[in-house]
Amino acid sequence: MPLHVLIAGGGLGGLCLAQGLRKAGVSCVVYEREPDIERTGYRLHLNADGADALRRCLPDHLYELHLRTSRSTARRQFAVTLGPDLTERITAPHAGPQGGGPRPYLAADRGTLHQILLTGLRDVVRFGAPVAGYRADENLVVLELEGGRAVSGDVLVGADGIDSAVRATRLPDIRVVDTGTVTVHGRTPLSADLAGLLPEPLFDGIAAIADGHGTRLKIGAWRPAAPVAAACAELAPSAGIEPVGDYLSLAFSRPGPPLPAEPDVLHRSLAEAVRDWHPALREIVARADPASFFVAPARHLPVPPSWPPGRVTLLGDAIHAPPPVFAAGANAALRDAAHLADALVRVATGQQDALAAIGGYEAEMREYVRPILRVAAELWPAAELFR
């Protein structure tokens, strides 16, 4: 019998799953809350799991587009911890497995990657379709959308993030942990003259600057291997992917009361925090685009030890959300998508029944993600909240 998969959520994980299913000829539809993909891009570290998931799920030309629009190979494949005077203190490999081949380390612009994942899927993505819940029996799942509309399918995948409406029905006892801390994100255009002012460690994988008093600033350079517009013109001219210039991504946290959400205020707060730091760091902050700043609360979702499999499953932050360390959540979501796509293809081709395939995916996902959550918690400043 044909298999029809409903996917709640059009983030990286949901779209990667949809690409993998479409590639294998499996019917699916994605229901996304937002009216369209928002271009809120910043630099996204991809480890071997995330990169391999994209290779498996994307059509060849889109995977090549992803490679060409990702960051060119860094000088060193390490994260670097610096003092506010830019003295090098610690270098360490990035969290997560490293890829092989000529580009073992990749960093993508999140907005560009999101648009690549959407390419070729607009006929099966329903924007402006918030999910309210679902009902299911042993043969059918009915996805309920806000406004009273409902759609049916054989399997439902909750890829709708840490506030998942699907998880609220599937596993209602799981509670999100609010760490009480936030990260301020922004970015600085990376012009040639600014690049000439900066020391080499700032162009390694990730540079983390800590002043010993709780203030932390992470800087990641994003310079694609090829210009985005040129790569799109050759590989996917009808994709409509917006060009983006070189930039430095900024992620800032400090102790104290919550910061207001106004971008200008966030920019001024960062400038004040680094006022005594190295001139190069002050220059990076001074040249940052104030409109790019936003606040992201740091929350955590522990994965339960087990649950009985059914026709409704979950991936990514909807079922396991680590603190925001080295894009651990995004890479885990992409890996989930690729493994779940494989499982659902086995169902569609009659190699396995739905409950066995979904149960196998969930068991493997739980075992894979637990050490990632532990490592991310240890690296996060509020690690004691997760022990």
PyMOL commands that set and color helices and strands:
alter all, ss='L'
color gray80, all
select helices_A, chain A and resi 12-23+48-57+60-68+110-118+165-170+192-197+200-203+228-235+263-273+279-286+290-292+316-318+328-348+354-379+383-386
alter helices_A, ss='H'
color red, helices_A
select strands_A, chain A and resi 4-8+27-31+43-46+78-82+88-93+106-109+125-126+131-136+141-145+150-153+155-158+177-189+206-210+216-222+247-253+294-300+312-314
alter strands_A, ss='S'
color yellow, strands_A
deselect
rebuild
show_as cartoon
